[in-house]
Amino acid sequence: MTHKLQDNTEANNTKATSALARALLLLPGTYMNESGRAVAEAAHFYKLGRSDIVVFHDEIDLAPGKVRVKSSGGVAGHNGLRSISAHIGNDYRRVRIGVGHPGVKSLVEGYVLSDFGKDERPWVEALCAIIADNAELLAKGQDASFQNKVHLGMQAKGFLAANELEQPDD
């Protein structure tokens, strides 16, 4: 469903409910560097506190398929996070989704703005499914359990090495 927010910012959203938690999923219809407007407007409209907000974003400083959960912090050069923090402050949770680094700083902008390659599709699809299957843990505030379940799920599918230990970033 597309929802026109009060400032005419469009955002695609849907509500999800399970036996234990309710969630609003929001995909801002703006450019990434303007996403804070949609997040702030939705937070105001639905009366959400910053601790109720979880932002999922790509992270070049994590290997592809790795996931880390972080509470507040800096924006690390991410324009979407910079916009969100400018509109609602820094005290929201982030799910950092590793996409890897292109290896050369001058290639980063094109790398993060391009689509995943065909050869990356298997791990991306597996990761999205595992995140969706365990999202209720985030809604219940069980960030470490969420991160661990995602990591174990990716290991079970053969996308992460079995000897890596996961610790939340907060």
Buried (B, 14 or more C-beta within 10 A) or exposed (E): EEBEBEEEBBBEBEEEEEEEBEBBEBBBBBEBEBBBBBBBBBBEEEEBEEEBBBBBBBBBEBBBBBBBBBBBBEBEEBBBBBBBBEBBEBEBBBBBBBBBBBEEEEEBEEBBEEEEEEEBEEBBEBBEEBBEEBBBBBBEBBBBBBBBBBBBBBBEBEBBEEEEEBEBEE
